[in-house]
Amino acid sequence: MTTADLNLVRVFIAIYETGSVSAAARRLSITQPSVSYSLGRLRDLLNDKLFTRTREGMVPTFNASQLYTAFRSALNEIERAIVATRNFVPEQSDRCFRLALSDLGEHYLLPLLVRELQQVAPGIKLEIVQLDSERIEDWLSTGTIDAVVGNLQFIGGVARKRTLFTETYSCILSASHPRIGQELTLDEYVAEKHVVVDPHSGHHLVEDVLTEMGLTRKTALRVPHFTNPIGVIASTDFLLTLPTRVARAVAEDGRVRTLPLPLSIPTFEVNLYWQARADDTAAQLWFCDVIARSLSSA
């Protein structure tokens, strides 16, 4: 591996994160044959197939998954070393960064980020843009936003991704719910009335699993966002399913309580996405590091 260069590592990471040779080529702004050639070199150097082509995309081998962690960490360190040589002093800057967040991100994650920014660079300004999954790729490519945090299935182009944390779902209900005690059974979950959030918000795993099980929830109220109906839950016997971290935070005031879901739901990742810009690399990577530091332990 001593004969490998940094470009091979970048190709490996691009294929791993996009799941596609063609998508990796677009991200790196090189030709698809160049990506295939680099992948062939890596396979020879590492004596491993690295990826298997399937209908779902390029699936990494066990060794590739292990290498990704090391390669991504090393590349991040290299980028941070380069940033350190550039002229950006956050403590003296009044730069305004633009970050796309969902309503849940504004409710739960934004206070953590603002607190960190105030501590390390009080002159920095922050503008929040309401997350729109259909426009994120364009916003990143045009520099409309500096970064986005959310549960997004795929962002194409040359966007970079960093996983902040893994999340699951819980159920919140009124602290004085008349029928449900300290445990929630599947029969109870299906029988009760629910507040359901528009699946375009990106949170549709629960509905997908219920459909696979041949079950349907009773929808009493359908809303576009998670945060609006929390007051409704406190004053009715409706149930609301939402990410566990937010559920626990909402339950702190005592009006509602949280219970584990009585069905197995796959975990999902909350990721940070950004697209590097040559004219603003130092400032942008600093901002992304602050986001990762303040939100990874959320």
C-alpha positions as CSV (number, residue, x, y, z in Angstrom):
1,M,0.0,0.0,0.0
2,T,3.0,2.3,0.3
3,T,2.8,2.8,-3.5
4,A,-0.7,4.1,-3.3
5,D,-1.4,7.9,-3.5
6,L,-4.0,10.1,-1.9
7,N,-6.1,10.1,-5.0
8,L,-6.7,6.3,-4.7
9,V,-8.0,6.9,-1.1
10,R,-10.3,9.6,-2.4
11,V,-11.7,7.3,-5.0
12,F,-12.2,4.5,-2.4
13,I,-14.1,6.9,-0.1
14,A,-16.2,8.3,-2.9
15,I,-17.3,4.8,-4.1
16,Y,-18.0,3.8,-0.5
17,E,-20.1,6.8,0.3
18,T,-22.0,7.0,-3.0
19,G,-22.4,3.3,-3.6
20,S,-21.7,3.8,-7.3
21,V,-18.7,4.1,-9.7
22,S,-20.5,6.7,-11.8
23,A,-21.6,8.7,-8.8
24,A,-18.1,8.6,-7.5
25,A,-16.9,10.0,-10.8
26,R,-19.3,12.8,-10.6
27,R,-18.3,13.7,-7.1
28,L,-14.6,13.7,-7.9
29,S,-15.2,15.5,-11.3
30,I,-13.3,12.7,-13.2
31,T,-14.3,10.2,-15.8
32,Q,-15.9,6.9,-14.9
33,P,-13.1,4.9,-16.5
34,S,-10.6,6.7,-14.3
35,V,-12.6,5.6,-11.2
36,S,-12.7,2.0,-12.5
37,Y,-9.0,2.1,-13.1
38,S,-8.3,3.4,-9.6
39,L,-10.5,0.8,-8.1
40,G,-8.6,-1.9,-10.0
41,R,-5.3,-0.6,-8.6
42,L,-6.7,-0.6,-5.1
43,R,-8.0,-4.1,-5.5
44,D,-4.5,-5.2,-6.6
45,L,-2.7,-3.3,-3.8
46,L,-5.0,-4.5,-1.1
47,N,-5.6,-8.0,-2.4
48,D,-9.3,-7.6,-1.8
49,K,-12.4,-7.2,-4.1
50,L,-13.5,-4.3,-1.9
51,F,-16.9,-3.9,-3.5
52,T,-19.5,-6.2,-5.1
53,R,-21.7,-4.8,-7.8
54,T,-25.5,-5.5,-7.0
55,R,-28.8,-4.0,-8.0
56,E,-28.6,-1.7,-5.0
57,G,-25.2,-0.5,-5.9
58,M,-21.6,-1.2,-4.9
59,V,-21.7,-3.2,-1.7
60,P,-18.5,-3.0,0.4
61,T,-16.7,-6.2,1.6
62,F,-15.9,-6.6,5.3
63,N,-12.3,-5.4,4.7
64,A,-13.6,-2.4,2.8
65,S,-15.8,-1.4,5.7
66,Q,-12.8,-1.6,8.1
67,L,-10.7,0.4,5.7
68,Y,-13.3,3.1,5.2
69,T,-13.1,4.1,8.9
70,A,-9.4,4.4,8.8
71,F,-9.2,6.1,5.4
72,R,-12.0,8.6,6.2
73,S,-10.3,9.5,9.5
74,A,-6.9,10.0,7.9
75,L,-8.3,12.1,5.1
76,N,-10.1,14.3,7.6
77,E,-6.9,14.8,9.4
78,I,-5.1,15.8,6.2
79,E,-7.8,18.3,5.3
80,R,-7.7,19.8,8.8
81,A,-3.9,20.2,8.5
82,I,-4.3,22.0,5.2
83,V,-7.0,24.2,6.7
84,A,-4.6,25.2,9.5
85,T,-2.3,26.8,6.9
86,R,-5.1,29.0,5.5
87,N,-6.0,32.5,6.8
88,F,-9.3,32.1,8.7
89,V,-9.4,33.1,12.3
90,P,-12.9,32.2,13.7
91,E,-12.4,34.2,16.9
92,Q,-12.0,37.4,14.9
93,S,-14.5,36.6,12.2
94,D,-18.1,38.0,11.7
95,R,-18.8,35.6,8.9
96,C,-22.4,34.4,8.5
97,F,-22.9,30.7,7.8
98,R,-26.1,29.2,6.4
99,L,-27.2,25.8,7.7
100,A,-30.2,23.8,6.5
101,L,-32.2,22.0,9.3
102,S,-35.5,20.3,9.7
103,D,-38.0,21.5,12.2
104,L,-36.7,18.8,14.6
105,G,-33.2,20.0,14.0
106,E,-34.2,23.5,15.0
107,H,-36.0,22.3,18.1
108,Y,-33.3,19.9,19.4
109,L,-29.9,20.4,17.7
110,L,-29.8,24.2,17.1
111,P,-29.5,25.2,20.8
112,L,-26.5,22.9,21.1
113,L,-24.8,24.4,18.0
114,V,-25.5,28.0,19.0
115,R,-24.1,27.4,22.5
116,E,-20.9,26.0,21.0
117,L,-20.5,28.9,18.5
118,Q,-21.0,31.4,21.3
119,Q,-18.2,29.8,23.3
120,V,-15.6,29.5,20.5
121,A,-16.4,32.3,18.1
122,P,-19.0,34.8,19.4
123,G,-18.7,37.1,16.4
124,I,-19.9,34.3,14.0
125,K,-23.5,34.7,12.7
126,L,-25.8,31.8,11.8
127,E,-28.8,31.7,9.4
128,I,-31.0,28.7,9.4
129,V,-32.8,27.5,6.2
130,Q,-35.8,25.2,6.4
131,L,-34.6,21.8,5.0
132,D,-36.1,20.9,1.6
133,S,-34.8,17.5,0.5
134,E,-35.6,18.2,-3.1
135,R,-33.5,21.3,-3.3
136,I,-30.5,20.4,-1.0
137,E,-28.2,19.2,-3.8
138,D,-28.7,22.4,-5.7
139,W,-28.2,24.5,-2.6
140,L,-25.0,22.8,-1.8
141,S,-23.6,23.0,-5.4
142,T,-24.4,26.7,-5.8
143,G,-23.2,27.7,-2.3
144,T,-26.7,28.8,-1.2
145,I,-26.0,26.9,2.1
146,D,-22.7,25.9,3.7
147,A,-24.0,22.7,5.2
148,V,-27.1,20.6,6.0
149,V,-27.8,18.3,8.9
150,G,-30.6,15.7,8.6
151,N,-31.8,12.2,7.9
152,L,-31.4,12.2,4.2
153,Q,-31.3,9.0,2.2
154,F,-29.0,10.3,-0.6
155,I,-27.4,13.5,-1.7
156,G,-25.7,13.3,-5.1
157,G,-23.2,15.6,-6.8
158,V,-19.9,16.0,-5.0
159,A,-21.4,16.5,-1.5
160,R,-19.4,15.1,1.4
161,K,-21.0,13.2,4.3
162,R,-20.1,12.8,8.0
163,T,-22.3,10.7,10.3
164,L,-23.1,12.6,13.5
165,F,-25.1,9.9,15.4
166,T,-27.4,7.0,14.9
167,E,-31.0,7.3,16.0
168,T,-34.2,5.3,16.5
169,Y,-37.9,6.1,17.4
170,S,-40.0,6.3,20.5
171,C,-43.6,7.1,21.3
172,I,-44.8,10.1,23.3
173,L,-48.2,10.3,25.0
174,S,-49.9,12.4,27.6
175,A,-48.6,11.9,31.1
176,S,-52.2,11.2,32.1
177,H,-53.1,8.9,29.3
178,P,-56.3,7.0,30.4
179,R,-55.5,3.6,29.0
180,I,-51.7,3.1,28.5
181,G,-49.5,2.3,31.6
182,Q,-45.8,1.9,31.8
183,E,-45.5,-0.4,28.8
184,L,-46.9,-0.1,25.3
185,T,-48.0,-3.3,23.5
186,L,-48.3,-3.6,19.8
187,D,-52.1,-4.1,20.1
188,E,-52.4,-0.9,22.1
189,Y,-50.2,1.0,19.7
190,V,-52.3,0.0,16.7
191,A,-55.6,0.5,18.5
192,E,-54.9,4.1,19.7
193,K,-55.3,7.2,17.6
194,H,-52.1,8.8,16.2
195,V,-50.7,12.1,15.1
196,V,-48.9,11.3,11.8
197,V,-46.3,13.5,10.2
198,D,-46.2,13.9,6.5
199,P,-43.8,11.2,5.1
200,H,-42.1,13.9,2.9
201,S,-40.4,15.0,6.1
202,G,-38.2,11.9,5.6
203,H,-39.5,10.0,8.6
204,H,-41.4,7.1,7.1
205,L,-39.7,4.1,8.6
206,V,-42.5,3.4,11.1
207,E,-45.1,3.4,8.4
208,D,-43.0,1.2,6.2
209,V,-42.6,-1.4,8.9
210,L,-46.2,-1.4,9.8
211,T,-47.2,-1.9,6.2
212,E,-44.8,-4.9,5.9
213,M,-46.5,-6.3,9.0
214,G,-50.0,-5.8,7.4
215,L,-50.9,-3.3,10.1
216,T,-52.4,0.2,9.9
217,R,-52.4,3.0,12.5
218,K,-55.5,5.1,13.2
219,T,-54.7,8.6,12.0
220,A,-56.5,11.2,14.0
221,L,-54.4,14.1,12.8
222,R,-52.0,14.6,10.0
223,V,-49.5,17.4,10.2
224,P,-46.5,18.7,8.1
225,H,-44.0,19.0,10.9
226,F,-43.1,17.2,14.2
227,T,-42.9,20.2,16.6
228,N,-46.4,21.6,16.1
229,P,-48.5,18.7,17.5
230,I,-46.5,18.3,20.8
231,G,-49.0,20.5,22.6
232,V,-51.8,18.4,21.1
233,I,-50.3,15.2,22.6
234,A,-50.2,16.7,26.1
235,S,-53.9,17.5,26.0
236,T,-55.4,14.5,24.2
237,D,-55.1,10.7,24.3
238,F,-53.3,10.7,20.8
239,L,-49.9,9.1,20.3
240,L,-47.0,10.6,18.4
241,T,-43.9,8.6,17.2
242,L,-40.7,10.7,16.8
243,P,-36.9,10.3,17.1
244,T,-35.9,9.1,20.6
245,R,-33.6,12.0,21.5
246,V,-36.3,14.6,20.7
247,A,-39.0,12.5,22.5
248,R,-36.9,12.5,25.7
249,A,-36.2,16.2,25.5
250,V,-39.9,16.9,25.0
251,A,-40.8,14.7,28.0
252,E,-38.6,16.7,30.4
253,D,-41.4,19.2,31.2
254,G,-43.6,16.5,32.5
255,R,-46.7,17.1,30.3
256,V,-45.9,14.0,28.2
257,R,-44.0,10.8,28.7
258,T,-42.1,8.6,26.4
259,L,-42.3,4.8,25.8
260,P,-40.3,2.4,23.6
261,L,-42.0,1.4,20.4
262,P,-43.5,-2.2,20.6
263,L,-42.1,-3.1,17.1
264,S,-38.6,-3.4,15.7
265,I,-37.7,-0.3,13.6
266,P,-34.3,0.0,11.8
267,T,-32.0,2.7,13.1
268,F,-31.2,5.6,10.9
269,E,-28.3,8.0,10.6
270,V,-28.3,11.8,11.2
271,N,-25.6,13.1,8.9
272,L,-23.8,16.3,8.1
273,Y,-23.5,17.1,4.4
274,W,-21.4,19.8,2.8
275,Q,-19.7,20.6,-0.5
276,A,-16.2,21.9,-0.4
277,R,-15.6,25.2,-2.2
278,A,-12.0,26.0,-3.2
279,D,-12.4,29.7,-2.3
280,D,-13.7,29.1,1.2
281,T,-12.3,25.8,2.3
282,A,-10.8,26.9,5.7
283,A,-14.0,28.7,6.9
284,Q,-16.3,25.9,5.7
285,L,-14.3,23.0,7.2
286,W,-14.0,24.9,10.5
287,F,-17.8,25.3,10.5
288,C,-18.3,21.6,9.8
289,D,-16.0,20.7,12.6
290,V,-17.9,22.8,15.0
291,I,-21.2,21.2,13.9
292,A,-19.7,17.7,14.3
293,R,-18.2,18.5,17.7
294,S,-21.4,20.0,19.1
295,L,-23.9,17.5,17.7
296,S,-22.1,14.2,17.6
297,S,-22.7,13.7,21.3
298,A,-26.3,15.0,21.2
